[in-house]
């Protein structure tokens, strides 16, 4: 799926005539036997992906922005990179309109119904009928699928941007690959180079959980300081002026895989959500999968890992 995602992002980029994907290379840091390093190596070897395993001294020589700990190694993947999400979303919307789609923004869905004859969706602005419905509502998917009982966890995550305090050239896209770290056992963090708005760092998982409408989007001072402690530990030259922060939502399944399936009651309702904090880079190929399921009923990919196997909510009519 990731190979096909690359192809589709490049196709969209050509159609949009603007940059959407920037290849920077990627570094996965951790102990040699860590889930991240061992898993990355196993995946690269299984699918024949170019990669290198770098020692601490090799990392310091080639990528001086990073300060890994003595017992760490890094797997370097040259094809990794960064998507520009706002531009990607706009390109997809523009492409959809060009193909005849109608986009209804700022129109909350109040409910939907389905039977053998079709589906209907009620929004704040009216009612819509169709042959088939795709529900892809991210953190709000549980609220739109009340007949199911998916064990989803909505998790608040915060991303931070800092100016480098020295050696800014080390944090350019040419010299600073995207990076993911496993440290202190099961903790994960990641970061991006400075693309003009500072060096990005964020933790991956272990955030506060709750409902999507109640989790705060405000960022506290102590959260900024916690992020700065990670920078001082692993990217010390990035420990400059704090620029900005933003809170987002992960919506996690128990195994942190995607959820791509048909509704257990309604064959004409497809579900494609949530993506457990790592789904956006797959958006292009998941869209193709859904289009294939909607038009032909089949996909060329094995979707068995993404089926829910979750029961209907007790007491709900079958």
HUPE-V128253 format. One record per run of one state. SS is the DSSP state (2 for helix, 1 for strand, 0 for the rest). FROM is the first residue (numbers start at 1). LEN is the number of residues. If there is no record, write none. Layout:
SS_FROM_LEN ; SS_FROM_LEN
This chain:
0_1_1 ; 2_2_15 ; 0_17_4 ; 1_21_3 ; 0_24_2 ; 1_26_6 ; 0_32_3 ; 2_35_12 ; 0_47_5 ; 1_52_3 ; 0_55_1 ; 2_56_7 ; 0_63_9 ; 1_72_6 ; 0_78_3 ; 1_81_3 ; 0_84_1 ; 2_85_14 ; 0_99_10 ; 1_109_7 ; 0_116_2 ; 1_118_6 ; 0_124_2 ; 1_126_5 ; 0_131_2 ; 1_133_3 ; 0_136_2 ; 2_138_7 ; 0_145_3 ; 1_148_1 ; 0_149_4 ; 1_153_10 ; 0_163_5 ; 2_168_4 ; 0_172_6 ; 1_178_6 ; 0_184_3 ; 1_187_6 ; 0_193_6 ; 1_199_5 ; 0_204_5 ; 1_209_1 ; 0_210_11 ; 2_221_14 ; 0_235_1 ; 2_236_3 ; 0_239_3 ; 1_242_11 ; 0_253_7 ; 1_260_3 ; 0_263_6 ; 1_269_4 ; 0_273_7 ; 2_280_17 ; 0_297_7 ; 2_304_3 ; 0_307_5 ; 1_312_1 ; 0_313_6
